[in-house]
Every structure is written in C-alpha cells, then in structure tokens.
Amino acid sequence: MRNVTILVAVVVVVVLLLTGCGVDGAPQRPVEKPLQQQMGVTLSGDARIGVSAQL
C-alpha cells in the first residue's frame, strides 16, 4: 500500500511538472495587428428581446 501511495504521488508530481513547463512548445507572443485594424468599436455576442408572461 505504501508503494502505491508513493507511485501515485510521483505520477502526480510528474504530470504537474509536464503541464507547467510548456510541453506543447516554447511560449510565443501574440501577433500584433496593424494599427488600422485595432482602432474602432467591436461588438460581439448575442442579444435576446422578448416578452415573458405567466398565465
């Protein structure tokens, strides 16, 4: 039972290290958009208009 606990602890530590160290590659900066595309107002999402009544 003690060996299983140690094995589980080692696996958890290894998984945490691999997820935190950039396994998918080195970090990259986001690509900056040209200044002309950054200006202005952007709206996104959805809107719902309606009537709710209980009869």
Phi, psi and omega in degrees: 000322180294322179294323179294319179296317178295317180297317178296318179297319179295317180297318179297317180296317180296317179297317179297320179294318182291325180285335183268347188259009177081053181298330182278006177125175180290149179294146180234144177287147176293147180284127180279137178280153175301154185301326182294327181278339182281334184281152177114183181249134178238127176244137177214160180120200178219154179230145179231132178235134180186179180241136178239128180219142176255129180258000000 
